[in-house]
Amino acid sequence: MSRRCELTGKGPITGNNVSHANNKTKRRFLPNLQDVSLQSEALGRSFKLRVSSAALRSVDHRGGLDAYLARAKDEELSSSALKIKRDLVKAATAA
């Protein structure tokens, strides 16, 4: 399981631990990922995604999963999120 947000594409970044004596050792900063179930109103079902807590706040701010995916860039989304977005577009054109 990769440590990457399925909606924003956030992943681990590197940096240094710096001691009081100014010794530097490499470390990784991991994103705060949560396994969540997000509901789609247009499709009428929920989806399990691995999402960062910052992305959860963005989904709430934009008004739900459907609105978030409508404005999201395709290159940031994971393959499962892209499939949900394509299904939303199909549902919107069919209705």
HELIX and SHEET records of a PDB file:
HELIX    1   1 SER A   53  ARG A   62  1                                  10    
HELIX    2   2 LEU A   65  ARG A   71  1                                   7    
HELIX    3   3 SER A   79  ALA A   94  1                                  16    
SHEET    1   A 2 ILE A  13  VAL A  18  0                                        
SHEET    2   A 2 LYS A  24  PHE A  29 -1                                        
SHEET    1   B 2 LEU A  33  SER A  40  0                                        
SHEET    2   B 2 ARG A  45  SER A  52 -1                                        
END                                                                             
